Amino acid sequence: MSYVGLKHLLAELALAAVQQPGDAGWPPVAAAYAALAADATHRPVRRTELLKRAAALARPPAPAPSNAEIDLLIARGLLAAQDDGSVALTDAFLPYAAYLERQAPRLLDALAELRRPAATAATPAVRIGAALFNARLFFECHEWFEAVWKATTGPRRDLYQGIVQAAAAFYHFEKGNAHGCATLMRKARARLAPYPSHVAGVDLGRFASGLAQWDAHFTGGPRPRAFPTLGLLPRSDRARKE
């Protein structure tokens, strides 16, 4: 196990959760553990303490956190049971605990968005990918849209590949890989450039404008105030704008 192992485990769990956001009870538990353990250099956390914090983080209509979600995270290898009944991050992941601390709250944001009533012209797959991107779950967004891209034929295939590359650019940015993020951003913008400003239920014009600002930053310009947003068009706008 390693940073790569933690990254892929969290992504696998997250991608399952966003497909059934109403049933995902473990994300508040992971976020609660990250918050509590970070306060004391990832000390073991008692189950009662963990569930109390998780209940405070859970956002209705999410299911109430329970010991079953803790047991799930133990079974999947994220957490490890201690002799006194408390839980802690698996030893192999301890050097990379900051990644869990960053990703776990972001997943709560993505799930909160997906639990809202769908009112977009985008497909469910695009809606999920947008929620991941906008929550800054860039690696998870990359994995999700890569599957969409590979399953797509026809004129929209490059659209999805461009979003994959944009998500990868920001993932590398957060890793501090300046060359990687700049290279991938150029590729993403080239892939997306031929498409109209509104396509597949996506406000691509706004997204592309945000990417351009970050592209300039990657090549020496000032940092934009916020990350780009993969905005989705309302259903009522689809016929008029696409």
Secondary structure as GFF3:
##gff-version 3
##sequence-region A 1 242
A	DSSP	alpha_helix	3	19	.	.	.	ID=ss1
A	DSSP	three_ten_helix	21	23	.	.	.	ID=ss2
A	DSSP	alpha_helix	26	38	.	.	.	ID=ss3
A	DSSP	alpha_helix	47	57	.	.	.	ID=ss4
A	DSSP	alpha_helix	67	75	.	.	.	ID=ss5
A	DSSP	beta_strand	79	81	.	.	.	ID=ss6
A	DSSP	beta_strand	87	89	.	.	.	ID=ss7
A	DSSP	three_ten_helix	91	96	.	.	.	ID=ss8
A	DSSP	alpha_helix	97	114	.	.	.	ID=ss9
A	DSSP	alpha_helix	124	134	.	.	.	ID=ss10
A	DSSP	alpha_helix	138	150	.	.	.	ID=ss11
A	DSSP	alpha_helix	157	175	.	.	.	ID=ss12
A	DSSP	alpha_helix	178	192	.	.	.	ID=ss13
A	DSSP	beta_strand	198	199	.	.	.	ID=ss14
A	DSSP	beta_strand	202	203	.	.	.	ID=ss15
A	DSSP	alpha_helix	204	218	.	.	.	ID=ss16
A	DSSP	three_ten_helix	235	237	.	.	.	ID=ss17
A	DSSP	alpha_helix	238	241	.	.	.	ID=ss18
###
